[in-house]
Each structure stands twice: as structure tokens, then as C-alpha cells.
């Protein structure tokens, strides 16, 4: 029993260190990622939106709800970001051709230019610098474990949503 208790203590200590490092990484991603794209006037959040909208399977755009779910943010948080990006000419909000009551977020021609010609090369340099000491195997394992953690967080979020349906996430 002592061995099991010691293992649990060690696991809890490692978990605390792991989540603290994730927190630090998220903060540094925001700081250094925004700095990498400051000449283009983009933040890491705008980078994520443009990246999501640049995928071939969503060339026609995405609903705000779908974009929020894809980025795992609330519609409320996303709407202010989308408004600023619309003001800056990177995205446009247009009626959905299939359902005129729905609205679609699309990358504009100017947004596509900023994304593909200005931001993407700098993002590639950013990745290369940060990951220069990572092997393909390191990257594969890191991605695998991050996806496992993300899956656990999604399951926990769904559990909380079921337990408190009135709480919602701002959608």
C-alpha cells in the first residue's frame, strides 16, 4: 500500500509540474508568437483563426459556431476577435448560401495575402527555431501525448456541461 501511495504522490507532483509547464508554454506561445507576427499586425489568436480558415476543406468559410468549436473557444470570446479581424480586412462575415439566416466567416483576399505571403513564412521560421532540437520521433510523441491530454480535457468539459447544463460556455 505504501508503494501505491508513493506512486500517487509522485504522479501528482509530476502532474503539477506538467500543467505548470503547459501554462508557461501557452503564455510564451502567445508572447513570442505575437511578436513573430507583429509586423503583420497579427496576434496568436488571429493566427489561429486564419490558420483554421486557410484549410482546403473550409474554403467557403465556417460558421462562427463551427470555428469556435474547432478552436475550442467560446463564441463570445471569438466574436470580439472576429470583429477586429473584420475591421482590419482579414475576414468577412457573409450570409450562408445554404441558410441565409446563418453567417459564415471567410478569409478575405487581403487576409489570404497576409496569411500566405507574410505570416506563413514567419510561422515556418518560428516553428523551425523552436523545434530545431526535436526529431520527427520527438514531435510525433509530443503530439500524441498532447492529443491524449486534450481528449481528456474535452471529456471533462463534456462531463461538466452535462452536470451543469445551465452553465454553458458562452455559445
C-alpha positions in Angstrom: 0.0 0.0 0.0 2.9 2.4 0.8 4.3 1.9 -2.8 0.9 2.7 -4.3 0.6 5.8 -2.1 4.1 6.9 -3.1 3.3 6.3 -6.7 0.2 8.5 -6.4 2.2 11.3 -4.7 4.9 11.1 -7.4 2.2 11.2 -10.1 0.5 14.2 -8.5 3.8 16.1 -8.2 4.6 15.3 -11.9 1.1 16.3 -13.0 1.5 19.7 -11.2 4.9 20.3 -12.9 3.5 19.2 -16.3 0.4 21.5 -16.1 2.5 24.4 -14.9 4.9 23.9 -17.8 1.9 23.8 -20.2 0.7 27.1 -18.7 4.1 28.6 -19.2 4.2 27.3 -22.8 0.8 28.8 -23.5 1.9 32.2 -22.2 5.2 32.1 -24.1 3.4 30.9 -27.3 1.2 34.0 -27.0 4.1 36.3 -26.3 6.6 35.0 -28.8 4.1 34.1 -31.5 2.5 37.5 -31.4 6.0 39.1 -31.5 6.9 36.9 -34.5 3.9 38.3 -36.4 3.7 41.8 -35.0 4.8 43.4 -38.3 1.7 41.8 -39.9 -0.5 43.1 -37.1 -1.5 39.6 -36.0 -1.8 38.0 -32.6 -1.6 34.3 -31.9 -5.4 34.2 -31.7 -5.7 35.8 -35.2 -3.0 33.4 -36.4 -5.2 30.5 -35.2 -8.3 31.9 -36.9 -6.5 32.5 -40.2 -4.9 29.0 -40.0 -8.3 27.4 -39.4 -9.9 29.3 -42.3 -6.9 28.5 -44.6 -7.6 24.8 -44.6 -8.8 23.5 -48.0 -11.9 21.8 -46.6 -13.3 25.2 -45.4 -12.5 27.3 -48.5 -16.1 28.6 -48.4 -15.7 29.6 -44.7 -17.0 28.4 -41.4 -19.9 29.4 -39.2 -18.9 31.2 -36.1 -20.1 28.2 -34.0 -18.0 25.7 -36.0 -15.0 28.0 -35.8 -15.4 28.4 -32.1 -15.7 24.6 -31.7 -12.7 24.0 -33.9 -10.6 26.5 -31.9 -12.1 25.3 -28.6 -13.1 28.8 -27.5 -16.4 30.4 -26.7 -18.4 32.1 -29.3 -18.4 35.2 -27.0 -14.5 35.3 -27.0 -14.4 34.6 -30.7 -16.9 37.3 -31.7 -14.7 40.2 -30.5 -11.7 38.7 -32.2 -13.6 38.2 -35.5 -14.9 41.8 -35.3 -11.3 43.2 -35.0 -10.2 40.9 -37.9 -13.1 42.1 -40.0 -12.2 45.7 -39.2 -8.6 45.0 -40.3 -9.9 43.4 -43.5 -8.6 39.9 -42.8 -12.1 38.2 -42.7 -15.6 38.9 -43.8 -18.9 37.8 -42.3 -21.3 36.8 -45.1 -24.7 35.1 -45.2 -24.5 31.3 -45.6 -25.6 30.4 -49.1 -27.4 27.3 -47.8 -29.2 29.1 -44.9 -29.5 32.9 -45.3 -30.2 33.2 -41.6 -26.7 31.8 -40.7 -23.5 33.8 -41.0 -20.2 32.5 -42.4 -16.7 33.7 -41.5 -14.5 33.8 -44.7 -10.9 34.8 -45.2 -10.8 37.9 -47.5 -8.4 38.2 -50.4 -6.3 40.6 -48.2 -6.4 38.1 -45.3 -5.3 35.3 -47.7 -2.4 37.5 -48.8 -1.4 38.3 -45.2 -1.7 34.7 -44.3 0.1 33.0 -47.2 2.7 35.6 -48.2 3.5 37.4 -45.0 2.6 35.3 -42.0 3.1 31.7 -43.1 6.9 32.1 -43.9 7.4 33.7 -40.5 5.4 31.0 -38.8 7.5 28.4 -40.5 10.7 30.2 -39.2 9.2 30.3 -35.8 8.5 26.5 -35.8 12.0 25.8 -37.2 13.7 27.8 -34.5 11.6 26.3 -31.6 11.7 22.8 -32.8 15.3 22.5 -34.2 16.3 20.1 -31.4 13.2 17.9 -31.9 13.4 14.8 -34.0 10.4 13.6 -36.1 10.0 10.9 -33.4 10.0 13.6 -30.6 7.4 15.6 -32.5 5.2 12.5 -33.1 5.4 11.5 -29.4 4.7 15.1 -28.2 1.7 15.4 -30.5 0.4 12.0 -29.3 0.6 12.9 -25.7 -0.9 16.4 -26.2 -3.8 14.9 -28.1 -4.3 12.4 -25.2 -4.4 15.3 -22.7 -6.7 17.3 -25.0 -9.1 14.3 -25.3 -9.2 14.1 -21.5 -9.9 17.8 -21.2 -12.7 17.6 -23.8 -14.3 14.6 -21.9 -14.1 16.5 -18.6 -15.6 19.6 -20.2 -18.5 17.5 -21.7 -19.0 15.9 -18.2 -19.2 19.4 -16.7 -21.6 20.5 -19.4 -23.9 17.5 -18.6 -23.7 18.1 -14.9 -24.4 21.9 -15.2 -26.4 22.4 -18.5 -27.3 25.9 -17.4 -23.6 26.9 -17.1 -22.7 26.7 -20.8 -19.5 28.0 -22.4 -20.8 31.3 -23.8 -22.1 29.7 -27.0 
